[in-house]
Amino acid sequence: MEKLDILNKLDPEDKEKIIYFAKILLKQEKYQKLKREIEERKKEIENGEVFTHEEIWKKLNV
């Protein structure tokens, strides 16, 4: 959280610069893979395809 506090100290113009470069980074393949996985999970949740805690523990044999 300390790193986010640094952003609050920047003036609006510099914050925009940081946002610009962050957007470029997020377009990289390693982040796109994560984005696709998140979108898939959202669809599963919307369709009710989720596990209960009990199902997870049973699957892990705990």
N, C-alpha and C positions, 0 to 999 in steps of 0.2 A: 504494500500500500504506500510505502514511502516514495516509491518511484512515481506513483500517480500524483502525489502531493506536489512534485516538481512541476508537473504540467499546469497546476493551478497558479504557479508563480509567473508563467509566461504570459506575454501580452497576446491579444487575439491573433495578430498576424503570424506570430511564431507558432501558436497552437495550430493554425491552419497548415503551416509547413509540415509539422509533425504528422498531422492527419493525412496529408497528401502522401508522404513517404510510407506511412503505415498501410494505406490502401494499396500501394504498389507491392509491398511485401505480402499482403494477404492474397494477391492475385497469383502468387507463386504456387507451383504444383503441390508442394507439401501441405499448404493450407487449403487448397482446393479439395484434396482428398478428405480432409477432416470435415470440410463444409458439406461434401456429398454424403458422408456418413451421418452427420447431424440431420440432414434433410431426410435420409432414409429412416432414421429413428423417429423423427417427427411423424412421418406417415404411419409407422408401426403403432405409435401411441394413439394417433387419431383413429386407427382401426381397432384399437383395444388389444393389440398384440403386445402385451407387457407381462412380465413375470411378477408374482407376489414374492415377498421375502421368503416365505416358506418354500416356494418352488425353487428359488435360487439356492437355499441351503440344502435342499434335497438333492439338487443337481450336483452340488459340490460334495455331497456325502458328509456333511458336517452335523 
